[in-house]
């Protein structure tokens, strides 16, 4: 599948010396996939280049997808649809809130139709919505599929071209496609995932997309807290540390948890303190504005 161009590549790779010192790491680099260009940026842009190519190949004129109320994937699907001249229907979990904040503002600004799943399964409601619209293409939760995994194979190659001798890359794990693409290209020993609680079994979810056993994957499950939508104290601390050492803004669901995992691994035995560590910034800044409790 030939991808459709939606982003700005390559994304920057930046050193983070003050944050590295705070974490007692030898070297820390930030792969800025929050700066992918489209719709506020984020890792989903790479995946959408493949899933939107599938949609065009199928003759679709409507994109349907699903996610949480502050879904970065949904925000970027809405932005991609607007750029490509397609309709967009977003099926969001739960009930309509009393007011719009964060990603929800951007979803509506981009012209997406929002359907609230209420007490029903968002995936099932999205399937029904796709069936209801002629020429609709259903993009899976998180934009993850066997086709879109190639997006982070591409990213891994890009990263190797920028920093050939890095030791580990740390990344948030939601629907699994980002980590799967990295592992496919770099091998499981160089990729450390931090589970955000989006799926019940991230080892199985990521493993299903790879020719390696799930047991070979390195996924930290200690940052989920009370669940995917709940803010945690380690995440809050990680967000503040990144902002106050590097002017780097993280989100409360994905990158904040991933940084909390990196901090915990650096303090424990899960990460060598020497060598070059890369933190993959997958975006999500608008989600901060949906969490005033920060």
C-alpha positions in Angstrom: 0.0 0.0 0.0 1.5 3.4 -1.1 0.8 5.9 1.7 -0.9 9.3 1.1 1.3 12.2 2.1 -0.2 14.0 5.2 2.7 14.9 7.4 6.1 16.6 7.4 9.0 14.2 7.4 11.4 13.5 8.9 10.3 14.7 12.3 13.1 16.2 14.4 15.3 14.3 16.8 16.5 16.6 19.7 18.8 16.1 22.6 17.3 16.5 26.1 20.4 17.0 28.3 18.7 18.7 31.3 16.0 16.0 31.5 18.7 13.3 31.1 20.6 14.7 34.1 17.3 14.8 36.1 16.8 11.1 35.3 20.5 10.2 35.8 20.7 9.0 32.2 23.9 9.2 30.1 22.0 10.5 27.0 18.4 11.2 26.2 17.0 12.1 22.9 13.4 13.1 22.0 11.9 11.9 18.6 9.4 14.6 17.9 6.5 12.8 16.4 4.3 15.5 18.0 5.6 17.7 15.2 4.1 15.8 12.3 2.3 18.8 10.9 -1.3 17.9 10.4 -4.0 18.9 12.9 -1.8 19.6 15.9 0.5 16.7 15.2 1.0 13.2 16.7 1.9 9.7 15.8 -1.5 8.9 14.3 -0.6 11.0 11.2 1.9 8.3 10.1 -0.8 5.7 10.4 -3.5 7.8 8.7 -1.2 8.0 5.6 -1.8 4.3 5.2 -5.4 4.0 6.4 -6.5 6.9 4.2 -4.8 5.4 1.3 -6.9 2.3 2.0 -10.0 4.4 2.1 -9.3 6.0 -1.3 -8.4 2.6 -2.8 -11.9 1.5 -1.7 -13.6 4.5 -3.2 -14.7 5.9 0.2 -15.9 9.4 0.8 -16.5 9.1 4.6 -14.1 8.1 7.3 -15.6 6.5 10.4 -13.5 5.7 13.5 -13.8 5.5 17.3 -12.0 6.5 20.5 -12.2 8.1 23.9 -13.6 11.6 24.2 -10.1 13.1 24.2 -8.8 10.7 21.5 -5.8 12.1 19.5 -6.5 9.5 16.8 -10.1 10.9 16.3 -8.8 14.5 16.2 -6.3 13.6 13.5 -8.8 11.5 11.6 -11.0 14.6 11.5 -8.1 16.7 10.3 -7.1 14.2 7.6 -10.7 14.0 6.4 -10.8 17.8 6.1 -7.6 17.9 4.2 -8.6 15.2 1.8 -12.2 16.4 1.2 -13.9 13.5 3.0 -16.7 13.4 5.5 -15.8 12.2 9.0 -17.9 10.5 11.7 -16.3 10.0 15.1 -17.9 7.5 17.5 -16.8 8.5 21.0 -17.1 6.4 24.2 -19.6 7.5 26.9 -22.1 10.4 26.9 -21.8 13.9 25.6 -20.2 16.2 28.2 -21.8 19.5 29.2 -19.1 21.5 27.4 -16.4 21.0 24.9 -12.7 21.0 25.8 -9.4 19.8 24.4 -9.5 17.5 21.4 -13.3 17.8 21.3 -13.1 21.4 20.2 -10.7 20.5 17.4 -12.9 17.6 16.3 -15.9 19.9 15.8 -13.7 22.7 14.3 -12.5 20.3 11.6 -16.2 19.5 10.8 -16.5 16.0 12.2 -19.9 14.6 13.1 -19.7 13.2 16.6 -21.8 10.3 17.7 -21.8 9.4 21.4 -21.9 5.6 22.1 -23.5 6.0 25.5 -23.7 2.7 27.3 -23.0 0.7 24.2 -19.7 -0.6 22.7 -18.1 2.2 20.7 -16.7 -0.3 18.3 -20.1 -1.8 17.6 -21.7 1.7 17.2 -18.9 2.6 14.8 -19.5 -0.5 12.8 -23.2 0.4 12.6 -22.4 4.0 11.5 -20.0 2.7 8.8 -22.8 0.4 7.5 -25.3 3.3 7.5 -23.2 5.6 5.3 -22.7 4.8 1.7 -19.0 4.8 0.7 -17.8 4.7 4.3 -14.4 3.4 5.4 -14.1 2.1 9.0 -10.7 2.9 10.6 -10.0 0.7 13.6 -9.5 2.1 17.2 -6.2 3.9 17.4 -5.8 3.6 13.6 -4.0 0.3 14.2 -4.1 -2.4 11.6 -1.8 -4.8 9.8 -1.4 -2.2 7.1 -0.8 0.9 9.3 1.9 -0.9 11.3 4.2 -0.1 8.4 4.0 3.6 9.4 6.2 2.9 12.4 8.5 0.6 10.5 9.0 3.8 8.4 9.6 5.8 11.6 12.1 3.3 12.9 14.1 3.5 9.7 14.0 7.3 9.9 15.2 7.2 13.5 18.1 4.9 12.6 19.1 7.3 9.9 19.2 10.2 12.4 20.9 8.3 15.3 22.3 4.9 14.2 23.8 3.8 17.5 21.0 4.4 20.0 20.3 1.7 22.6 16.6 1.9 23.5 13.5 3.7 22.4 10.7 4.2 24.9 7.1 4.6 23.6 3.6 4.7 25.0 1.4 1.6 24.1 -2.2 2.1 23.4 -3.8 0.2 20.5 -0.3 -1.3 19.9 0.5 -0.3 16.3 3.2 2.2 17.1 5.2 -0.2 19.2 4.6 -3.1 16.8 6.1 -1.1 13.9 9.2 -0.2 15.9 9.7 -3.8 17.1 9.3 -5.1 13.6 12.2 -3.0 12.4 14.4 -2.7 15.5 13.7 -6.0 17.3 12.0 -6.4 20.7 15.2 -5.9 22.8 15.6 -2.2 21.7 11.9 -1.1 22.3 10.4 -0.5 25.7 6.7 0.1 25.8 4.7 1.7 28.6 1.1 0.5 28.8 -1.5 3.3 29.1 -4.5 1.0 29.8 -6.2 1.3 26.4 -6.5 -2.5 25.9 -6.8 -5.3 28.4 -3.7 -7.3 27.2 -1.1 -5.1 25.4 1.3 -8.0 25.0 -1.3 -9.9 23.0 -2.5 -6.8 21.1 1.0 -5.8 20.0 2.1 -9.5 19.5 -0.8 -10.1 17.1 0.8 -7.6 14.7 4.3 -9.2 14.8 6.2 -12.3 13.9 7.6 -12.5 17.4 6.0 -14.1 20.5 4.2 -11.7 22.9 6.5 -13.0 25.7 9.5 -11.3 23.9 8.0 -7.9 24.2 9.1 -5.4 26.9 6.0 -3.6 28.2 5.8 -1.8 31.5 2.3 -2.1 32.9 2.9 -0.1 36.1 1.6 3.3 34.9 -2.0 2.4 34.2 -3.3 3.5 37.6 -7.1 3.6 37.9 -7.4 3.3 34.2 -7.0 4.8 30.7 -9.0 8.0 31.4 -7.7 8.6 34.9 -4.9 11.0 35.7 -2.1 9.6 37.9 0.3 11.3 40.3 3.4 9.9 38.5 2.1 11.1 35.2 1.5 14.6 36.7 5.0 14.7 38.1 6.5 13.5 34.7 4.6 16.2 32.8 5.9 18.9 35.1 9.5 17.5 35.0 9.6 17.5 31.2 8.1 21.0 31.0 10.4 22.5 33.6 13.7 20.9 32.3 13.2 21.0 28.5 10.1 23.1 27.8 8.6 19.8 26.5 4.9 19.4 26.9 3.4 16.0 27.3 -0.2 14.7 27.5 -1.9 13.0 30.5 -2.9 9.8 28.7 0.0 8.7 26.5 3.3 10.6 26.6 2.9 11.6 30.3 2.5 8.0 31.3 5.4 6.9 29.0 7.6 9.5 30.6 6.5 8.3 34.1 7.5 4.8 33.0 10.9 6.1 31.8 11.5 7.8 35.1 10.5 4.6 37.0 12.7 2.5 34.8 15.6 4.8 35.2 15.3 4.7 39.0 15.0 0.9 39.1 16.6 -1.9 37.2 14.6 -1.8 34.0 16.8 0.6 32.1 20.6 1.0 31.8 21.7 4.5 32.8 24.5 4.5 30.2 24.1 4.7 26.5 21.6 6.5 24.3 17.9 6.4 25.1 15.3 7.8 22.7 11.9 8.9 24.0 9.3 8.8 21.2 7.0 11.8 21.7 3.7 10.7 20.1 1.9 14.0 20.6 -1.4 14.6 22.4 -0.9 18.2 23.7 -4.6 19.2 23.1 -5.6 16.5 25.6 -4.0 18.5 28.4 -6.8 21.1 28.0 -9.4 18.4 28.7 -7.8 17.8 32.1 -8.1 21.0 34.2 -7.1 19.0 37.3 -3.4 19.2 36.3 
